[in-house]
């Protein structure tokens, strides 16, 4: 049995450099599946084999449901990341938050600017037994540490490239 451990506090150590320093990288590849469209029938697989998710269009969008969707995956990633940031900061401050929970609601909707699509995230944190002023400080600090929150606020560096036929796409 593998002993599960929390993230090391060294993750909070400051990095100083000109370029981003990669600590971890992963690739998830999505294929269209039976309907030929990932949102309706796709399969998402990680490069290490630890993730295999069957994607389905939610009933609210006219699909059959019965699987997960990109909004759920994004909400899960965001909630995990924010919870981790809170936990690291609380541990560093000597505050126990064993019953903490983070819920993220992601809304997929229409963008009033271009008429196409937009995502909105709502993050709700529960820190039972923690004084409000302490909880608010932890949350403010977690907003500065959590990469998902930073991405939502500042944007993300994104490179889109077409891979030539026969190229594995690595590199």
C-alpha positions as CSV (number, residue, x, y, z in Angstrom):
1,X,0.0,0.0,0.0
2,X,1.3,3.4,-0.9
3,X,1.3,6.0,1.9
4,X,-0.5,9.2,0.6
5,X,1.1,12.4,1.7
6,X,0.1,16.0,1.4
7,X,1.9,18.4,-0.9
8,X,5.3,19.6,0.5
9,X,5.4,23.1,1.9
10,X,8.4,23.8,-0.4
11,X,5.9,24.4,-3.1
12,X,5.3,27.8,-1.5
13,X,9.0,28.7,-1.9
14,X,9.4,31.7,-4.3
15,X,11.0,31.2,-7.7
16,X,12.9,34.0,-9.3
17,X,13.7,33.7,-13.0
18,X,12.9,35.2,-16.4
19,X,10.8,32.3,-17.7
20,X,8.2,30.0,-16.2
21,X,9.8,27.0,-14.5
22,X,7.9,23.8,-15.2
23,X,7.3,21.6,-12.1
24,X,5.1,19.1,-13.8
25,X,3.6,18.5,-17.3
26,X,0.9,16.3,-18.5
27,X,-0.9,15.7,-21.8
28,X,-4.5,14.6,-22.2
29,X,-5.7,13.6,-25.7
30,X,-9.3,13.6,-26.7
31,X,-10.8,11.7,-29.6
32,X,-14.3,12.2,-31.0
33,X,-15.7,8.7,-30.4
34,X,-18.9,7.3,-31.9
35,X,-20.5,10.6,-32.8
36,X,-17.2,12.1,-34.1
37,X,-17.5,15.0,-31.7
38,X,-15.6,14.9,-28.4
39,X,-18.3,16.8,-26.5
40,X,-21.0,14.3,-27.5
41,X,-19.1,11.0,-27.4
42,X,-15.4,11.6,-26.8
43,X,-12.8,9.8,-24.7
44,X,-10.1,11.8,-22.8
45,X,-6.9,9.9,-21.9
46,X,-3.9,11.1,-20.1
47,X,-0.4,10.2,-21.3
48,X,0.3,8.2,-18.1
49,X,-2.9,6.2,-18.3
50,X,-4.2,7.4,-15.0
51,X,-7.1,9.3,-16.6
52,X,-9.7,7.8,-19.0
53,X,-12.9,9.7,-19.1
54,X,-15.9,9.1,-21.3
55,X,-17.3,12.5,-22.4
56,X,-21.0,13.1,-23.0
57,X,-23.0,16.2,-23.9
58,X,-25.1,17.1,-20.8
59,X,-28.9,16.7,-21.1
60,X,-29.2,20.5,-20.5
61,X,-27.4,21.0,-23.8
62,X,-29.5,18.5,-25.7
63,X,-27.2,15.5,-25.1
64,X,-27.8,12.1,-23.6
65,X,-25.8,12.7,-20.4
66,X,-24.3,9.6,-18.9
67,X,-20.8,10.8,-18.8
68,X,-18.7,13.8,-17.7
69,X,-18.1,17.0,-19.6
70,X,-15.4,19.7,-19.9
71,X,-17.1,22.0,-17.4
72,X,-17.1,19.3,-14.8
73,X,-13.5,18.5,-15.4
74,X,-12.5,22.2,-15.2
75,X,-14.6,22.6,-12.0
76,X,-12.9,19.6,-10.4
77,X,-9.4,20.8,-11.3
78,X,-10.1,24.3,-10.1
79,X,-11.6,23.1,-6.8
80,X,-8.7,20.7,-6.2
81,X,-6.1,23.4,-6.9
82,X,-7.8,26.0,-4.7
83,X,-8.2,23.5,-1.8
84,X,-4.5,22.6,-2.2
85,X,-3.5,26.2,-2.0
86,X,-5.7,26.7,1.1
87,X,-4.2,23.6,2.7
88,X,-0.6,24.6,2.0
89,X,-1.1,28.1,3.4
90,X,-3.0,26.9,6.5
91,X,-0.3,24.3,7.2
92,X,2.4,26.9,6.9
93,X,0.5,29.2,9.3
94,X,-0.1,26.3,11.8
95,X,-3.9,26.3,11.2
96,X,-5.7,23.0,11.0
97,X,-8.5,22.9,8.4
98,X,-9.4,19.2,8.3
99,X,-13.0,19.8,7.3
100,X,-12.3,22.5,4.7
101,X,-14.2,22.1,1.4
102,X,-14.1,24.0,-1.9
103,X,-16.9,23.9,-4.4
104,X,-16.6,25.3,-7.9
105,X,-19.6,25.8,-10.1
106,X,-18.7,26.4,-13.8
107,X,-21.4,27.9,-16.0
108,X,-21.2,27.4,-19.7
109,X,-23.1,30.1,-21.4
110,X,-23.4,32.7,-24.2
111,X,-21.0,35.6,-24.3
112,X,-22.7,38.9,-24.7
113,X,-19.7,40.4,-26.4
114,X,-19.3,38.0,-29.4
115,X,-22.5,36.0,-29.1
116,X,-20.5,32.7,-28.8
117,X,-19.5,31.0,-25.6
118,X,-18.1,31.9,-22.2
119,X,-17.3,30.2,-18.9
120,X,-18.0,31.6,-15.5
121,X,-16.6,30.1,-12.3
122,X,-18.1,30.5,-8.8
123,X,-15.9,29.3,-6.0
124,X,-17.4,28.7,-2.6
125,X,-15.2,27.8,0.4
126,X,-16.2,26.3,3.7
127,X,-13.7,26.5,6.6
128,X,-15.7,25.3,9.7
129,X,-14.3,26.2,13.0
130,X,-12.0,29.0,11.6
131,X,-12.5,32.6,12.7
132,X,-13.9,34.7,9.8
133,X,-11.0,37.1,9.7
134,X,-8.5,34.2,9.6
135,X,-10.6,32.4,6.9
136,X,-10.8,35.5,4.8
137,X,-7.1,36.0,4.9
138,X,-6.4,32.4,4.0
139,X,-8.8,32.7,1.0
140,X,-7.2,36.0,-0.2
141,X,-3.8,34.4,0.0
142,X,-5.0,31.3,-1.8
143,X,-6.3,33.4,-4.6
144,X,-2.7,34.7,-5.1
145,X,-1.2,31.2,-5.0
146,X,-3.8,29.1,-6.9
147,X,-2.8,28.9,-10.6
148,X,-6.4,28.3,-11.7
149,X,-7.4,31.6,-10.0
150,X,-4.4,33.4,-11.6
151,X,-5.4,31.9,-15.0
152,X,-9.0,33.1,-14.6
153,X,-7.8,36.6,-13.6
154,X,-4.8,37.1,-15.8
155,X,-5.3,34.6,-18.7
156,X,-3.1,31.7,-19.7
157,X,-0.2,31.4,-22.2
158,X,-1.7,29.2,-24.9
159,X,0.0,27.9,-28.0
160,X,-2.2,26.2,-30.6
161,X,-0.4,24.3,-33.4
162,X,-1.3,21.9,-36.1
163,X,0.7,18.6,-36.0
164,X,1.7,17.3,-39.4
165,X,0.5,13.8,-40.3
166,X,2.8,11.1,-39.0
167,X,4.3,13.4,-36.3
168,X,3.8,12.1,-32.8
169,X,3.4,15.7,-31.6
170,X,6.2,15.5,-29.1
171,X,8.6,18.3,-28.4
